[in-house]
Amino acid sequence: MATEVLLTVKGTQTIDGDTQQLELTTLGSFDEAEDRYVFRYTEEQEPPYNPVNVTVNIFKDLNNVEMIRSGAFDSCLLIQKSKRNLCQYATEFGNIMMGVYGIEFGGKADTLSGEFSFGYDLDINGSHISKNTVQMSFKKMENSKDVADS
């Protein structure tokens, strides 16, 4: 059963030496399966776009992360340490096939809190596009309730 958590996601993207950072703090859910930690949360978008539902599966071996976004434009990124995967990323202009190469992974968690980080490079047609890092931390909410899985 998933638990309600306060989730902070910090993303950094570097393109041609220009670095941008985004930070989101939101309520979400945390669940622990046999082989992975599962986070679910919603990203609000600027009008006229609808919210995006995000599921992040962080595998306990800390070698794999799966980021699934669903909404107006769906995408699924499979990030594996020291491996390149082809992933489809949907945009308002159509689908893009990108290479995703996992660089670094770390983290730890228990039933009350935790933090994870992972890095990856993106390429299109073999040309490097960006270097990305994601840091996620969570803390079980006081008076937290169990929430149904979506």
N, C-alpha and C positions, 0 to 999 in steps of 0.2 A: 504494500500500500504506500503510495506516495505521501510525502510530508511537505507541508508548506514551508518555504524558506525565503529569506531575503537574499537575492542573488545580485552580484555585481559582476558585470562583464566589461572588460577593458580591451579594446582592440586597437592595434597600431598597424598602419599600412605605410610602407615606404615605396614611392614610385619615383624613379630618376632623382634620388637624393632628397625628395620632398616628403616629409613625414606628417601624417595626419593621425590624430588619436580621437577615438570615440569612447564614451563611457556610458553605460546603462545600469541603473540600479532599479530593480523591480521585484515584485513578488512572483514567485514561480514555484515549481514543485521539484522535489528530489526523491529519487527512488534508487534502491540498490538491488540489482539483479545478480545472478551468480557470477557473471563475467564482466559486468559493466556498471557504471553509475549513469543514471538517466536524469537529465534536467529538461524541464519544459517551461517555457515562458512565452509571453507575447510582446512583440515590438510594435508600438504604436507608430503610424506613419503620418506624414504630412498629407492633408487633404489634396487631392481627392482619393488617395490610396487607402485601402483597407488595412487593418492590422495584419501582421505576419506572425504566424505561430512557428515557434522554433523548438526543435528537439535536439539536444546534444547528448550523444552517447560517448562516454569516455571509458574505454576498456581498461580493466584493472591492471593489465600488463603494462600500461602506459606506453604502448606502441601504436595505438589506433584511436582515432577520434572520428566520429561521423556527425556531421552537422546537416540537419534537414530543416529546410525552410518551406513553409506552405502558406499560400495566400494567393494574391494576384499572379505572382511569379514563383514557381516552385524550383527548388534546387536541392541537390544533395552532394556534399563534399565529403569524400573519404580521404582522410589524412592518415598516412601510415609512415612511421619513422623510417627514414632512409629509403623510401620507395616513391615512385611517381605513379599516380593514378590519373586517368582521364575522367573528368566529371562534367556533367551538363549543368549549366547555370542559365536560368531563364531571366530575360530582361524584357522591358516593354518594347524593345526593338527586335526581339527574337531570341532563340537559344544560342548559347556560345559553348563550345567544347573547350575546356581548359585542362591543362596539366596541373596537378597539385602534388608537390613534393614535400613530404614531412621532414622537418629539421630537428626539432627538439621537443621533448615532452617531460613533464614533471608534475608532481602533486601528491596529495594525500587527503584522506577524508575519514570521518567517522560519522556517527548518526546525528551529531549536533552541528558540525561545521567542517569546512574543508576548503582547499584551494588547489587549482590546477592551472597549468600553463602549457601552451603548445605553439610551435611556430611552423610556418610553411611558406613555400614560394609558389607563385602562380605563373604559368606561362600560357601563351596562345600560339599555336603552330610552332612550338619549340622556342619562341622568343620570350625571354624573361619579362614579366609585367610588373610584379610587385613582391616585396618581402612582407610577411604578415606575422604578427604575434597576437595571441589571445590569452588573457588572464581571467580566470573565473574564480570567484570565491562565493561561498554561501554560508549562511548561518540559519539554523532552525529558529523559527519565530517563537518567542515566548507565547504560551497558550496556543501553540500551533495545533492545527487540526489535520487529520489525514484527509487527503483529497483524492477523488477518483481519477484514475488514469484516463487521459483523453484518447 
